[in-house]
């Protein structure tokens, strides 16, 4: 099987966070992996299942970004989280690159009428 140069989601997340911080956009990386239980396993918080990878505040708007690599798909919990965010008036973007994050921010700028 030939080697595939597949970028890891963690690398994409890091690059997007660097872009957002460079733009002086307040953002946080949400760690939903779980909390180590001291026995080599993780204890999961059910309230966080499906939560997006990145949360940011952009011009007073609640914005969430779920990061996936080129082949990644949303889980049912992630789709439900997206539905809840959008139902509450927030913004949710599925992004696969820094370029996707730039497009998302540009869309928000258009919606707020400011650039």
Secondary structure, 3 states (H helix, E strand, C coil): CCCCCCCCHHHHHHHHHHHHHHCCCEEEECCCCCEECCCCCEECCHHHCCCCCEEEEECCEEEEEEECCCCCCCCHHHHHHHHHHHHCCCEEEEECCHHHHHHHHHHHHHHHCCC
